[in-house]
Amino acid sequence: MDAIPTRMGDGSFARMTRDEIKRDLGGRHRPGGAQRAKVPPLAQDELDHLLEIYASRARFTGVDLVTRWF
């Protein structure tokens, strides 16, 4: 499987396979993070969406504009 260029949390360059990104997104090595943050854990479809963003070969990635402004 091809390695995807990405950056780590400290900004350093890294290459990860899609499976490595998926495993990292799962956060199984950081149990209780959502609970400590007092937020609901991400649903599987949300994790899948993040995987698609992080594994994209596109040079730039964006999100849809929010139609409701606060």
N, C-alpha and C positions, 0 to 999 in steps of 0.2 A: 504494500500500500504506500502511496506517495506521501511524503511528509509535507505539511502545510506550513508556510512561514507565518509566524505569529510572534507576539511579545508576551513576556511574563509580567506579573504584577509590578515588578520593579522597573519595567521598561526594557529589560534586556531581550535581545533577539533569541528566538528559539524556533525549532521545527518540531511539529507534533503530527502524528497520524490522526485520522478521523476517530479511530478507536481511543486513542489517548485523550483527545479532547472530550469525547463522550464520557470517559471514565472520570476525568477531572471535573466536568460539569455535574456529574452525579453527586459529588461531594460526600461520598460515603466515608471518606477519611476524616471528615469534619462534622461528626454527628452533633446535633443540637444547635447548629448555627442559627437556623430560623427561629427556634424557640428562644434563644438568648436575645435575638433581635426583636422578638415579639411580633413576628410577621409569619404568615402562613408559608409553609415550604412550597417551592415551585412544583406545579403539576407536570406530569410527563410531557404533555403537549407544549408547555412553556420551555422545558429542557430541550425538546426536539427543535423548537424554533431557534433557540440560542445556538444549538449545534449547527444548524443550517447557516446562521450568520457567521459564526467563528470558522467554519470549514469552507466558506466561500472563497473562491479564487479571485473574486473581484478585488480590484485595487482599493476601491472606496466602498463603504457600506453606509447606508442611511436607513432611516425609519420614516414611516408616514407622518405627515404633519398632524398635530392634534387640532381638532376643530373647536375644542372647548378651551378657552384661555382662563387662567386663574388670576 
